[in-house]
């Protein structure tokens, strides 16, 4: 394995704003590339191409001539654009109809607008997401791909261009945004500042969740994946036509050789972070690796539940005002039962998104009945959670041997475009399968109890 990691500093203000140093991100990219080559022992001269997978929605603005950022990168979950979105609330439906995204500071548009409003009068600027920044620094070209562009809230999904009217609402000149390319386009060439003996092309760029979808081999309509991380992303490939729903968002999966694929996606705020909360804040676990084993020892008849709305609920409820709740406890509820409730809350939230996607798409005449869910991320290595996820969805789960699918997806995209991999590369992925084993009555009873808990914390919930 040539995996290499370089953490960068989280600049967290007292009001909850979060930023990253763009130059540190670039330096870490160079350092991680060097370490990866060292770990594998590969001859640097044998490297023929590069793929980039990046954290989506994080945005920055820099001087086009000097390459110097005018401000730190504003991180995906930073809420500082909320006031800007509030000013545009009357245009929220128009924004969603054109971009497929709910008006929210979560997306890049409000972040870029905030930077422009708070950094004075600059000329000759570039504004973009982290992929565009890295491509610019590595090659000198200013480009992004369809997956990242579709998450900025500035791309018109029907016209397939930066939307001048939407950009105008946010006070952003479309001229400072990057050229949009296919995800397997030639983005430029780089030698990683002398790390390689010759420059090689960047031939794969994907936002991280899109990279995981591609890395899972979900290339055809109706194929779905869930990525478990701090939060989670559930994505379904809807083929070459966009499907617009109220409770989840619509984006572009990728562009390959002039052909586009669209996705429906639901993002969840707290999944893996729930277990981290048990470890770091509550002290019920010494390590997240204990969670599944402890949960499996719980009293199966205990009725405790946890709704982890620590910062509201995301898709499909969209209830930012909701707050977390631990309830349904009895005298028999103890450590194991609370841990199990936390584990189950992850699976219930994934199920909420999947059900919303299937129900809403069906009402719009688009059959999205899933036959399998492919999953990845650290929590996918938890057998208790995976079996419960399969049970509550009543769907088989497929867990690949490789954990980091986002980076693998970008590597596959680049390798396929360069002829390094055969088209059958995805069939070679080793997977563990989980099949549903819960009876229908038990599944219905458990899910109904979850829905009642969600209604309690939101005041509305889903029927």
N, C-alpha and C positions, 0 to 999 in steps of 0.2 A: 504493500500500500504506500502511496506517495502523498497521503493526506497531510496537509500542513495548515495550522491555524495561527492567526495573529489577531488577538483582541484589540480593539481600539477604545479609547476613553469615551465614557458616556458623560456628556456635559449636561447635568440635570440641575435646573434652576429650582429655587424654592417654590415657585408657582407651578411646577410640574412640566415646564418646557424642556425638551430634550434636543440636543444638537451633537453633531460629530464634526471633527476637524477633517475637511476634505483632503488636505495634504497628508495627514496621518493615514487615511484610508489608502491613498495612492502608495505611500511608502510601505504599508503593510502588504499591499498587493505584490509589490516587487519582492519583499522579504519572503512571503509565503511561496511565491513561485520558485525562488532560489532553494528554499528548504524542501519543497516537494521534489525538485530535481535531485537533490542530495539524498533524500530518503529512498528514492527508487533506484538510484544509481544509473539512471538513463544517460546516454550520451546527449548533451544539449544539442549537438548537431543533428540528432535523429528526430528532433521535434519538428513537425511539419505544420502545426496550426494551433490555434487557441480558441477556447470557448469562455464566455463570461456569463456567470449567473449572479445577479445582484438583488439586494434588498429593495423591494419595490416601494414606490411613493416617496421615499426620502429624496429631497430635492435641494438644489443649490444653484447659485448664480455666480458667474466668474467673468473676468475681463477677457475678451476674445483674443486680444493681442498678447497680453502678458501671461495669461493662464492663471492669474491670481484670483482666488475666490474673494468676492466682496463681503461675504459673511459665511459663517459655518453652515454645514448642511443641516437642514431641518428634518428630523427623523420622522419616519412614517406615523408613529403614534403620538407625535407632539401636537397638542391641541391649540397652538398659538393662532391658527387661522380661523378659530371659531367666530371671532367678531366679524371678520370679512364675510364668512358664510352667512352670518346673521343679517348683514346688510343686503344680501342677495336672496333672502329666503323667498321672496315673491317670485323669483325666477327659478326656483328649485325644480319644478316639474319640467320646464323647458330644458334645463341642464340635463336632467335624467333622460329625457326623450332623445336628446342628441348624442349624449356620451355613454349612456347605459349605466351611469353611476349616480347614486344619491348625492345631493349637495352635502359635502362634509369636509371638515379640515383634515380628515384622514388622507385625502388624495392630494396630489402634488400642486394643483392649481392655487389653492389658498396659501400654501407654503411659499411658492414663488412670489405670489402677490404680496405677502407679508414682507419678504426680504426686499422687494422693490420699494415698498412704502417706507421702509425703515433704514435704508442705507444711502439716502441722498441721491443726487442726480448723476447717474453714470451713463456713459455712451459705449457703444460697440460691445454689447454684452452677449453672453451665452447663458441660457437657463435650461436646466434639464435634470434628469435623474442620474443615479450613480453610474449606470452603464454608460451614459453619454459622457460623463466626466472621465471615466477610465479610458474609454475609446479615444477621447480627445487627448488625454495625457500620454497615452501609449503610442498613438499614431499621428496626432495632429489633425485628425478629421473630426467633424462634429456631426455625429450620427446616433440614432437610437433605433430600436426595433419596434415592431407592431405591438408586442406584448407589453412593453414598458410604456409606450405612447398611449395605449388604451387605458392605463391606470392613472394618467395625469389629470383627468377630467377636462381635458382641452381638445381631445380628438373626437371628431364627428364620426360615429361608427357607420353611418350610412354613406356619407360623402368620402370617407377615408382620407381625411386631410385635417390639419389643424383648423378648428372652427373659429373664424375671425370674430363672430359675434360673441361666442362664449369667452374667448380670450379678452375681448373688450370689456365684458362684465367684470373680469378680474384685473383689468388694467395692465394686461400683458400684451406686448407687441408680438404677433406671431413670428416676426422676423428674427427674434432672439431664440427661437426654439429649434431643435436639431432636425436634420433631414431624417425622414422615416424610411427604414429599409426592411426587407425581409429578414427574418431571424437568422437565416443562413447566408446572408449577403457577404460580400467582401467589404469589411468595415475599415480596412487599412492593414498595415503591416507594422510589426514591432519586434525589437530584439530585447525588450525589457531592460533598456538602458545598459546594454552590453552583456547581459546575462547569457544570451544566445549568440553563437558565432555569426548568425545571419538573421535578418528580419523574416518573420513568418506571418501569415495572414491570420487575422481574427475572423473566423467563419461561423461563429455561433454566439448569439446574444439573446438571453431570455431572462425575464423577471423570475425570481426564485420559485414562486409557486407554479408558474408556467413551465419552468425547467423540470420540476418534479412531475408534472403531468406528462411531459415528453419523455422523461427518464423512465416513467412507469410503462411506456409504450401505449399510452391512451391516445392513439392517433386517429381513431374513428369515432363517428357520431355515437353517442350513448355510452361511451366509456368514461369512467369516473375514478377519481382518486381523492383521498383525504390526507393532508399533511399535518401531522401532530407536532406542534412546537410549543412555544410559550402560549401562543394562541393557535388557531387551526384554520386551514383553508380547505373547503370542499369544492371541487371543480368537476364539471361535467362538460365534455366535448359535445357541442351541438352542431358540428359540421360546418358547412360553408354558409350558413344563414344565422343571423343573430336572433335570439329569442329574448324578449323583454318581459321581465317579471317584476312584481311590486316588492317582494320580500328578499330577493337576492339581486346581485348586479350582473351586468352583461359586459364582457370584455372580449378582446381578441386573444386567442390562445397563442398564435404565432403566424408568421407568413413563411412559406417555403416555396421557392421557385415560382413566385407569382401567385400562389394559391393560399387563401386565408382560411383559418379555422377559428370559430368563435367558441366561447365558453359561458356557462352560467357559473357564478361563484358566490359562496356564502362564507364570510369571515367571522370567526368566533374569537372573542377577546381573551377568555381564560380557559385553557385546557391543561397543557403541561404546567402552566403557572399555578394551577390549583394544587398540584402535588408539591411544587416548590414552596408554596404557602404553608403546607403541612410540615415541611422540613424546617424552614427558616423562621417562620413566625409563630407557629403553634407548637412546634416541638414534638409532634406525634410520631415523626419518623426521623431517623438519623441520616437516611439517604433515600432518594427517590426510587432507587432500585428495590427497596423494601415494600413499596406500595402494593403491588399485585399479590405478593405472598401474604401480607397482613390482611388485605381485603378478602382473600379466599378463605381466611379462617373466621370470618364474621358469621354471626347468627343469621341464617338465610331468611328467617321470619321477621327480622328487625325492619322497622318501617322508616328509619331515618333517611332524610334526603338533604342534599345541599344544592342550592342554586347559586353558582359562583358569579354573581353580578357585582363584583367588586368595583368595576368601573362601568356599570351598565351592562346591557345585553346587546350584542350585535345581531347579525342575521340569524333567523328571519324575523326577530321581534322588534329590533330597532328601538330599544328602550334605554336611552342613555341615563335616564333618571332612576332606573331600577337599582336596588342595592341587594347585596348578598343575604342569603337566609339559610340557616341550618335549622331544620324542623322535623316534625314527625317522630321525635325521640320518645323512647320509653325508658323504664328503669333498667332494661337490659342493654341499652345503647352504651357502648364503650368505645375504646380506641379503635378496635378493628371495624366496628360498624360505621364510625365516622370516616375512616379511611376508605371503606367500601363506598360510602355515599359520595365521596369526592371522586373516586374512580368512575362510578356510574354517571356522575354529572357530565363527565367528558363525553361519554358515549351518547347520552341523551341529547346533548347539544348538537352533535353530529347528525343524529337522527332527525332533529327538528329541521335542519337545513335540507337534508335529503328529501324528507317528506314534502317540504314547501316547494322544492324544485319540481318534484314529480306532479304534485297537485296543480300548481299554477301553469306549468307547461301543458298539462293535459287540458285545462280549461281553454288554452289558446290553440288547441288542435295539434299539439306537438307531443308525440308519444316519447316519453323519457323514462320508461320503466327500466330500472337498472337490473342487471343480472349478476353484478359483482362490484365490489368496491376494493380498489387497490389502495393500500395505505403505506405511509412512510413516516420517518421522523423518529426521534428517540422513544416516545411512549409506545410505538409500534412493536417494541421488543418486550412488552408486558403481556404475557399470555392471558392473565385474568381479564385485563381491559379488552384485548382483542376478541376473546370469546364472548364477552358481554356485548361488545359492539356488534358482532355478527348476530347474536341472539336478538337484540333489541331492534335491529334493522331487518331481521329475517332475510339476510343476504350473506352469501359467502364473502369472506375477506381474503385478500391475497397480499402477503407481506414479503417484499423482496429481501434477499440476503443483504444487499447493500443498503446502508442506512441513509446516506446523504444523496438523495435523488436529485436535488436541485442542481448541484454541480455536475452530476452525472448527465443530466439532461442537456446542459450546455455542451458538455464534452461529446455526447452522441450527435448533437446538432452539427457541431464543427466537424467531427470525424466522418459523418455521413456525407457532408457536402464536399469533403476532400477525398472521398473514396477510400478512407481508411477502414471503415466498417461496412459489412454487407447489410442489406436491408433486413436480414433475418436476425440482427443483433439483439432485438428485444426478446425473441423467443428463447434466447440462451440464459435469460435472467432466472436464477434459482429463487423459488418462492415457497413460503409456508402458507398453507391454506387453513382457514377456520370456517367451519360450517355451522349454521344455526342449530341449536339443540334445545332451545326453550319452547315449551308448548304455548299455543296461541293464547290461552286464557291467562297464563302467567305474564306473557308479554304485554297483553292489553292492560292488565291490572297495573303493572309497574309503570307503563308509559302514561296511563291516565293519571296516576299519582304525581308523576313529574309535571304533567301539564297543569294540574291544579296548583302545584307549587309555583310554577312560572306565572300563572294568572295572579297569584297572591302578590308577588314582588313587582309585577308590572301594572297591575290594576286592569289588565285587559287580556294578554296572552293570545294564543291561537285556539280556535275551537277544537 
